[in-house]
Amino acid sequence: MNSNRELWMAVIVTAGVLIAIVGGGLAWLGGTPAAIAILVGATGFAGFVGLALAIATFLTRTQP
């Protein structure tokens, strides 16, 4: 992951944006008010990106 760090960051953030859109959209379609659906999407984005970057950092630091 060291040589392609920027590429992996782009992939992780893009996947996070897609998760946020799907999560917020499904919440909104399920009857949740729009403001709360936006918060649901933002929470999904932050949770996924945070976890994925933490895993990527762990994997990068444990390589010999």
N, CA, C and O atoms as CSV, one atom per row, in Angstrom:
chain,resi,resn,atom,element,x,y,z
A,1,MET,N,N,0.816,-1.196,0.000
A,1,MET,CA,C,0.000,0.000,0.000
A,1,MET,C,C,0.858,1.258,0.000
A,1,MET,O,O,0.345,2.341,-0.282
A,2,ASN,N,N,2.117,1.153,0.300
A,2,ASN,CA,C,2.962,2.334,0.361
A,2,ASN,C,C,3.089,3.042,-0.977
A,2,ASN,O,O,3.051,4.272,-1.018
A,3,SER,N,N,3.238,2.315,-2.060
A,3,SER,CA,C,3.455,2.944,-3.353
A,3,SER,C,C,2.167,3.495,-3.961
A,3,SER,O,O,2.223,4.365,-4.831
A,4,ASN,N,N,1.022,3.010,-3.525
A,4,ASN,CA,C,-0.261,3.441,-4.097
A,4,ASN,C,C,-1.156,4.095,-3.056
A,4,ASN,O,O,-2.377,3.950,-3.117
A,5,ARG,N,N,-0.579,4.803,-2.114
A,5,ARG,CA,C,-1.355,5.366,-1.007
A,5,ARG,C,C,-2.448,6.316,-1.493
A,5,ARG,O,O,-3.574,6.267,-0.997
A,6,GLU,N,N,-2.127,7.177,-2.458
A,6,GLU,CA,C,-3.121,8.141,-2.948
A,6,GLU,C,C,-4.272,7.431,-3.663
A,6,GLU,O,O,-5.431,7.826,-3.537
A,7,LEU,N,N,-3.941,6.395,-4.404
A,7,LEU,CA,C,-4.974,5.631,-5.098
A,7,LEU,C,C,-5.922,4.968,-4.104
A,7,LEU,O,O,-7.140,5.002,-4.282
A,8,TRP,N,N,-5.364,4.367,-3.062
A,8,TRP,CA,C,-6.217,3.721,-2.063
A,8,TRP,C,C,-7.060,4.739,-1.307
A,8,TRP,O,O,-8.208,4.455,-0.964
A,9,MET,N,N,-6.508,5.922,-1.043
A,9,MET,CA,C,-7.294,6.976,-0.391
A,9,MET,C,C,-8.491,7.358,-1.259
A,9,MET,O,O,-9.602,7.532,-0.758
A,10,ALA,N,N,-8.255,7.486,-2.565
A,10,ALA,CA,C,-9.336,7.838,-3.486
A,10,ALA,C,C,-10.402,6.751,-3.523
A,10,ALA,O,O,-11.594,7.054,-3.544
A,11,VAL,N,N,-9.987,5.499,-3.532
A,11,VAL,CA,C,-10.942,4.388,-3.551
A,11,VAL,C,C,-11.762,4.363,-2.260
A,11,VAL,O,O,-12.978,4.180,-2.298
A,12,ILE,N,N,-11.102,4.545,-1.128
A,12,ILE,CA,C,-11.794,4.521,0.165
A,12,ILE,C,C,-12.791,5.663,0.270
A,12,ILE,O,O,-13.924,5.451,0.702
A,13,VAL,N,N,-12.392,6.866,-0.115
A,13,VAL,CA,C,-13.297,8.018,-0.022
A,13,VAL,C,C,-14.455,7.875,-1.008
A,13,VAL,O,O,-15.591,8.209,-0.671
A,14,THR,N,N,-14.190,7.388,-2.210
A,14,THR,CA,C,-15.269,7.179,-3.180
A,14,THR,C,C,-16.275,6.148,-2.677
A,14,THR,O,O,-17.485,6.343,-2.799
A,15,ALA,N,N,-15.774,5.055,-2.114
A,15,ALA,CA,C,-16.677,4.055,-1.546
A,15,ALA,C,C,-17.463,4.642,-0.383
A,15,ALA,O,O,-18.644,4.334,-0.217
A,16,GLY,N,N,-16.826,5.478,0.417
A,16,GLY,CA,C,-17.528,6.127,1.525
A,16,GLY,C,C,-18.645,7.039,1.050
A,16,GLY,O,O,-19.717,7.083,1.653
A,17,VAL,N,N,-18.393,7.766,-0.029
A,17,VAL,CA,C,-19.432,8.639,-0.587
A,17,VAL,C,C,-20.607,7.806,-1.089
A,17,VAL,O,O,-21.763,8.169,-0.870
A,18,LEU,N,N,-20.321,6.701,-1.755
A,18,LEU,CA,C,-21.410,5.838,-2.229
A,18,LEU,C,C,-22.206,5.255,-1.068
A,18,LEU,O,O,-23.432,5.176,-1.138
A,19,ILE,N,N,-21.527,4.850,-0.008
A,19,ILE,CA,C,-22.218,4.325,1.170
A,19,ILE,C,C,-23.081,5.405,1.806
A,19,ILE,O,O,-24.196,5.126,2.247
A,20,ALA,N,N,-22.577,6.635,1.858
A,20,ALA,CA,C,-23.351,7.739,2.425
A,20,ALA,C,C,-24.603,8.024,1.603
A,20,ALA,O,O,-25.682,8.231,2.160
A,21,ILE,N,N,-24.462,8.034,0.288
A,21,ILE,CA,C,-25.617,8.306,-0.573
A,21,ILE,C,C,-26.666,7.207,-0.429
A,21,ILE,O,O,-27.857,7.495,-0.303
A,22,VAL,N,N,-26.229,5.963,-0.447
A,22,VAL,CA,C,-27.173,4.847,-0.325
A,22,VAL,C,C,-27.825,4.839,1.053
A,22,VAL,O,O,-29.039,4.666,1.163
A,23,GLY,N,N,-27.031,5.025,2.102
A,23,GLY,CA,C,-27.584,5.022,3.458
A,23,GLY,C,C,-28.573,6.149,3.691
A,23,GLY,O,O,-29.658,5.930,4.229
A,24,GLY,N,N,-28.200,7.350,3.287
A,24,GLY,CA,C,-29.109,8.485,3.429
A,24,GLY,C,C,-30.352,8.346,2.571
A,24,GLY,O,O,-31.457,8.676,3.003
A,25,GLY,N,N,-30.166,7.854,1.353
A,25,GLY,CA,C,-31.317,7.667,0.463
A,25,GLY,C,C,-32.294,6.622,0.971
A,25,GLY,O,O,-33.508,6.816,0.916
A,26,LEU,N,N,-31.760,5.517,1.467
A,26,LEU,CA,C,-32.640,4.481,2.016
A,26,LEU,C,C,-33.357,4.966,3.274
A,26,LEU,O,O,-34.529,4.653,3.485
A,27,ALA,N,N,-32.660,5.722,4.098
A,27,ALA,CA,C,-33.313,6.271,5.292
A,27,ALA,C,C,-34.427,7.229,4.899
A,27,ALA,O,O,-35.507,7.207,5.490
A,28,TRP,N,N,-34.168,8.070,3.900
A,28,TRP,CA,C,-35.171,9.024,3.457
A,28,TRP,C,C,-36.363,8.322,2.813
A,28,TRP,O,O,-37.512,8.693,3.053
A,29,LEU,N,N,-36.085,7.305,1.994
A,29,LEU,CA,C,-37.176,6.555,1.376
A,29,LEU,C,C,-37.984,5.769,2.408
A,29,LEU,O,O,-39.157,5.467,2.188
A,30,GLY,N,N,-37.356,5.443,3.522
A,30,GLY,CA,C,-38.042,4.720,4.591
A,30,GLY,C,C,-38.909,5.606,5.462
A,30,GLY,O,O,-39.548,5.124,6.397
A,31,GLY,N,N,-38.940,6.893,5.168
A,31,GLY,CA,C,-39.820,7.784,5.909
A,31,GLY,C,C,-39.131,8.662,6.936
A,31,GLY,O,O,-39.792,9.418,7.649
A,32,THR,N,N,-37.824,8.573,7.021
A,32,THR,CA,C,-37.086,9.419,7.947
A,32,THR,C,C,-37.072,10.847,7.404
A,32,THR,O,O,-36.926,11.036,6.196
A,33,PRO,N,N,-37.219,11.848,8.256
A,33,PRO,CA,C,-37.126,13.232,7.766
A,33,PRO,C,C,-35.773,13.484,7.087
A,33,PRO,O,O,-34.773,12.847,7.416
A,34,ALA,N,N,-35.763,14.418,6.141
A,34,ALA,CA,C,-34.572,14.651,5.321
A,34,ALA,C,C,-33.347,15.010,6.157
A,34,ALA,O,O,-32.247,14.535,5.872
A,35,ALA,N,N,-33.520,15.837,7.177
A,35,ALA,CA,C,-32.368,16.247,7.987
A,35,ALA,C,C,-31.730,15.052,8.693
A,35,ALA,O,O,-30.505,14.955,8.765
A,36,ILE,N,N,-32.535,14.164,9.201
A,36,ILE,CA,C,-31.997,12.990,9.894
A,36,ILE,C,C,-31.402,12.010,8.881
A,36,ILE,O,O,-30.411,11.344,9.180
A,37,ALA,N,N,-31.992,11.915,7.695
A,37,ALA,CA,C,-31.440,11.048,6.656
A,37,ALA,C,C,-30.055,11.534,6.232
A,37,ALA,O,O,-29.174,10.722,5.949
A,38,ILE,N,N,-29.858,12.851,6.187
A,38,ILE,CA,C,-28.542,13.394,5.874
A,38,ILE,C,C,-27.548,13.014,6.958
A,38,ILE,O,O,-26.405,12.667,6.660
A,39,LEU,N,N,-27.971,13.078,8.203
A,39,LEU,CA,C,-27.091,12.673,9.303
A,39,LEU,C,C,-26.770,11.178,9.244
A,39,LEU,O,O,-25.654,10.770,9.564
A,40,VAL,N,N,-27.728,10.377,8.844
A,40,VAL,CA,C,-27.482,8.939,8.689
A,40,VAL,C,C,-26.427,8.706,7.615
A,40,VAL,O,O,-25.513,7.904,7.805
A,41,GLY,N,N,-26.548,9.403,6.493
A,41,GLY,CA,C,-25.555,9.277,5.432
A,41,GLY,C,C,-24.178,9.747,5.880
A,41,GLY,O,O,-23.174,9.105,5.571
A,42,ALA,N,N,-24.120,10.855,6.602
A,42,ALA,CA,C,-22.846,11.375,7.094
A,42,ALA,C,C,-22.212,10.415,8.091
A,42,ALA,O,O,-20.993,10.245,8.107
A,43,THR,N,N,-23.036,9.792,8.918
A,43,THR,CA,C,-22.518,8.820,9.879
A,43,THR,C,C,-21.961,7.593,9.163
A,43,THR,O,O,-20.914,7.069,9.543
A,44,GLY,N,N,-22.653,7.143,8.142
A,44,GLY,CA,C,-22.156,6.021,7.351
A,44,GLY,C,C,-20.834,6.346,6.678
A,44,GLY,O,O,-19.924,5.518,6.649
A,45,PHE,N,N,-20.728,7.560,6.134
A,45,PHE,CA,C,-19.478,7.984,5.500
A,45,PHE,C,C,-18.339,8.027,6.511
A,45,PHE,O,O,-17.270,7.466,6.271
A,46,ALA,N,N,-18.566,8.688,7.632
A,46,ALA,CA,C,-17.508,8.833,8.638
A,46,ALA,C,C,-17.096,7.479,9.214
A,46,ALA,O,O,-15.910,7.219,9.417
A,47,GLY,N,N,-18.070,6.631,9.473
A,47,GLY,CA,C,-17.757,5.319,10.027
A,47,GLY,C,C,-16.963,4.463,9.064
A,47,GLY,O,O,-15.975,3.841,9.456
A,48,PHE,N,N,-17.381,4.424,7.806
A,48,PHE,CA,C,-16.681,3.590,6.831
A,48,PHE,C,C,-15.284,4.114,6.543
A,48,PHE,O,O,-14.318,3.352,6.556
A,49,VAL,N,N,-15.174,5.412,6.285
A,49,VAL,CA,C,-13.868,5.978,5.939
A,49,VAL,C,C,-12.917,5.871,7.127
A,49,VAL,O,O,-11.741,5.552,6.952
A,50,GLY,N,N,-13.409,6.133,8.317
A,50,GLY,CA,C,-12.552,6.018,9.500
A,50,GLY,C,C,-12.042,4.609,9.703
A,50,GLY,O,O,-10.856,4.403,9.961
A,51,LEU,N,N,-12.931,3.635,9.588
A,51,LEU,CA,C,-12.526,2.239,9.763
A,51,LEU,C,C,-11.576,1.794,8.649
A,51,LEU,O,O,-10.568,1.141,8.920
A,52,ALA,N,N,-11.888,2.140,7.413
A,52,ALA,CA,C,-11.043,1.724,6.292
A,52,ALA,C,C,-9.654,2.351,6.380
A,52,ALA,O,O,-8.659,1.680,6.106
A,53,LEU,N,N,-9.572,3.618,6.756
A,53,LEU,CA,C,-8.260,4.250,6.889
A,53,LEU,C,C,-7.483,3.690,8.068
A,53,LEU,O,O,-6.259,3.573,8.003
A,54,ALA,N,N,-8.174,3.345,9.140
A,54,ALA,CA,C,-7.493,2.717,10.278
A,54,ALA,C,C,-6.925,1.353,9.888
A,54,ALA,O,O,-5.801,1.016,10.261
A,55,ILE,N,N,-7.691,0.581,9.147
A,55,ILE,CA,C,-7.203,-0.721,8.685
A,55,ILE,C,C,-6.039,-0.544,7.721
A,55,ILE,O,O,-5.050,-1.273,7.801
A,56,ALA,N,N,-6.148,0.420,6.809
A,56,ALA,CA,C,-5.062,0.661,5.858
A,56,ALA,C,C,-3.790,1.090,6.576
A,56,ALA,O,O,-2.699,0.650,6.215
A,57,THR,N,N,-3.917,1.935,7.578
A,57,THR,CA,C,-2.748,2.365,8.351
A,57,THR,C,C,-2.142,1.187,9.098
A,57,THR,O,O,-0.921,1.037,9.138
A,58,PHE,N,N,-2.977,0.360,9.682
A,58,PHE,CA,C,-2.481,-0.830,10.395
A,58,PHE,C,C,-1.729,-1.749,9.446
A,58,PHE,O,O,-0.637,-2.216,9.772
A,59,LEU,N,N,-2.295,-2.014,8.282
A,59,LEU,CA,C,-1.653,-2.905,7.322
A,59,LEU,C,C,-0.342,-2.322,6.799
A,59,LEU,O,O,0.611,-3.060,6.548
A,60,THR,N,N,-0.293,-1.017,6.636
A,60,THR,CA,C,0.923,-0.373,6.156
A,60,THR,C,C,2.037,-0.465,7.183
A,60,THR,O,O,3.193,-0.687,6.824
A,61,ARG,N,N,1.707,-0.297,8.444
A,61,ARG,CA,C,2.731,-0.296,9.493
A,61,ARG,C,C,3.185,-1.692,9.890
A,61,ARG,O,O,4.243,-1.832,10.503
A,62,THR,N,N,2.428,-2.723,9.564
A,62,THR,CA,C,2.822,-4.064,9.966
A,62,THR,C,C,3.619,-4.797,8.895
A,62,THR,O,O,4.045,-5.931,9.112
A,63,GLN,N,N,3.828,-4.162,7.735
A,63,GLN,CA,C,4.625,-4.802,6.699
A,63,GLN,C,C,6.103,-4.715,7.069
A,63,GLN,O,O,6.535,-3.726,7.662
A,64,PRO,N,N,6.879,-5.740,6.723
A,64,PRO,CA,C,8.313,-5.730,7.090
A,64,PRO,C,C,9.102,-4.704,6.313
A,64,PRO,O,O,10.310,-4.577,6.508
